Amino acid sequence: MVDRERAAEIVEEARAAGRVVVFANGCFDVLHVGHVRYLRAARELGDALMVGVNSDRSVRALKGEGRPVMPLVERVEILSEMRCVDYIVAFDERTADAVLSAVRPHIHAKGTDYTELTVPERDTVLAYGGRIAIVGDPKDHSVTDLLRRLKG
């Protein structure tokens, strides 16, 4: 895992070398096939994939008490083992706006539960000259649904 300052340096180094960095983000509370497909498709858009991961506090604020199921350190460890993930940066805010402003990746990839017009960080990405891409399979998988099924 890298901090924001190092993440920004990585993007600048890539830019100087003519390489494209794609940024994808999420809670990744319990990794499932939808996450894998999203991250793999995001990585295909560029030369490196940087994944923003919501902190435990951020996940709790977004998803409610009892979440995350796995702490940040474990979520990061699992994501770091994925071949398509090159860098991971955690963030404490509810959206990735602040980390995107600091890092300024070429492409911000979001899942198919969004459109280019509904991406929460849209204005931030467009303001620094980045591009938005919608990737992954249809939103047929969610941790919330998975947990509901497990509770039976």
Secondary structure, DSSP 4 states (H G I P E B T S, - for coil): ---HHHHHHHHHHHHHTT--EEEEEE--SS--HHHHHHHHHHHTTSSEEEEEEE-HHHHHHHH-TT--SS-HHHHHHHHHTSTT--EEEEE-SSSSHHHHHHH--SEEEE-TTS-TTT-TTHHHHHHTT-EEEE-SS-S---HHHHHHHHH-
